[in-house]
Amino acid sequence: MSLKKAASRVIRLQAAIGVASAALWVVVGGVQAGLAAIAGAGISVFMTFFVAVRWSLRSAGEREPRAILGAFYRTQTMKLLLGTALIFVAVRALDDHAAALVITLALTLAAYGLVLLGDID
């Protein structure tokens, strides 16, 4: 499976999980909890998109294994730093509904396993 196809599948599944989770949070905790869940899903989708775009741009011109590995580590490090900052800001802004944000974010990360493991022959 190509990077573009895998990333597209992961992002679509993350969005679907995020919408379903937000709907549940609206019922359980109100509209603000639903918005916090959407923020959590949005962070997850953004991080997936960021890695896919950055990785595809970096790896296209690099063929040496050391260069590819270096690009991978730099991309993952930037993703973790960016993700941490986004989560911190979102939790501070939506502190009354941080559980909805973090739980939805965690649920959307399951999309990686579902998509990537589902493609194993």
TAHUJO-V453328 format. One record per run of one state. SS is the DSSP state (2 for helix, 1 for strand, 0 for the rest). FROM is the first residue (numbers start at 1). LEN is the number of residues. If there is no record, write none. Layout:
# TAHUJO-V453328
ss:SS from:FROM len:LEN
ss:SS from:FROM len:LEN
This chain:
# TAHUJO-V453328
ss:0 from:1 len:2
ss:2 from:3 len:27
ss:0 from:30 len:1
ss:2 from:31 len:31
ss:0 from:62 len:3
ss:2 from:65 len:29
ss:0 from:94 len:1
ss:2 from:95 len:23
ss:0 from:118 len:4
